[in-house]
Amino acid sequence: MGNCLTLPPVNVSERASKALPVDAAFKFPSPLPSWPQGGGFAKGIIDLGGLQICQVSTFNKVWTTNEGGPDNLGATFFEPASVPPGFSILGFYAQPNNRPLFGWVLAAKDASGNTLETPVDYSLVGSTESLKIKQDGAGYVWQPVPPDGYTAVGLVVTNSPQKPPLDNIRCVRSDLTEQCEADKWIWGTNGVSISSLRPRNRGTQATGVSVGSFSWQTQNATPPSLSCLKNMKFDFSCMPNESQVVALFQTYSPWIYFHPDEEYLPSSVNWYFSNGALLYKQGEESRPNPIQPNGSNLPQGGSNDGLYWLDLPVDKKEKERVKKGDLQNTKVYLHVKPMFGATFTDIAIWVFYPFNGPARAKVKIINISLGKIGEHIGDWEHLTLRISNFDGALRRVYFSQHSGGTWVEACDLEFQGGNKPVTYSSLHGHAMYPKPGLVLQGDNDVGIRNDTAKGKQVIDTGTAYEVVAEEEPPWVNYMRKWGAKIDYDINGEAKDIEKILPGFLKKAFANFVRKIPNEVFGEDGPTGPKVKGSWAGDE
């Protein structure tokens, strides 16, 4: 089954023009290790209950367009190659040309006698004959017409108008499928848009399985009715065990770099509690309680009802010291969860900061501090590693950024020390980014600054971490606020700043203030990891 697990060079024809990134297959900086043995993790094949599947990462190029899509470099469409004996293709693969070839599609094997069938016909859902674009000839996209009781889960691409052979692909019995939706944009031009697909219902208990296929959508037309697979077995037998999780994290544990001017660094939760953090209760504000190092005296369960909150030490000097965190006593917290019907493992890496600093804004040519706007106590940020349970390869990393975030493919990451992704924490706000520089939250050169740079302060998350469960340690099950509400006059703060701006910038700044996202105001303390939707759901 080795053909499912490797990324050998793709068969790519010679180009007269400059080679594109997609013409070479992505390779991790270091070879992947041999994972500890045990269970069904990294065995190459996963049983969905009568249907066996494997990931195929070897492809033959079928058709290329050289414009449109990300960076206007076009996209390439591939047929799965070197499919293991007994397995059948479920769909073709497509990706943008602006990155190295780094993808997969599932192949399937009928393990119960009637889970797969050949289509009865094909329907032409797309053709580029009439599109005036740079392309290697015309491309044709076909949707299998399944027999009754079966569903198509992928498309076929050809470089001729002739229908592909019926036995090129298989349809899947309908009860083994679920609804899917668009995920990442791959390519688009002249009213055509192509996206990768993912299960519509996602989370730790969701059974939908991504096929790795794509959709072809034309303007004002109904998209092809494709589905994802469904894990009918869903017994988590292909999830990594404890020793395998440790090996995975040691291989992929990210480095987090802080801005050279960063004052507010992370710490461990135990350090925060042991250095004077206090638990407050509504109505008893004059009698706050010290917190036990593991949080054992925090209220458990319930909801964020406003009855309890945490705060910094009362003593002013101690408060300022604790605000700054302690890099030497920083620990990250791992939450391991199944994703896509347990065919992937997500390792969420939670980082705690005692304090989130004030925001900064860019107003055209002027940079300004926003006073207290953006400050709050108890800041939780996270990264998520998405790892294939077929072979243990890192596929994506999620970077949390304020109330949202973004997924980045592994082939687009910066690595250090082997296969460890590099992350940049933004100045004061601690949003996570894959590259250094300025990301501006706003438009027309006016907005909140997210500055990142490779300063001397850095943590290798693999040196100090703890795997946390649903109930342990006790602070995980503390569902209330990790910081007190900070009362300040937002409008007053904004007016004070507006006064010092040149006349031609006053209006631009006033318009910007009206559009500042709520999370940037940040005057209310945030909740902990378990309250976030991503704890049991997708990012």
Summary of the structure (lengths in Angstrom):
residues: 539
radius of gyration: 25.7
end to end distance: 31.2
largest distance: 80.0
contacts: 1821
relative contact order: 0.13
helix: 16%
strand: 37%
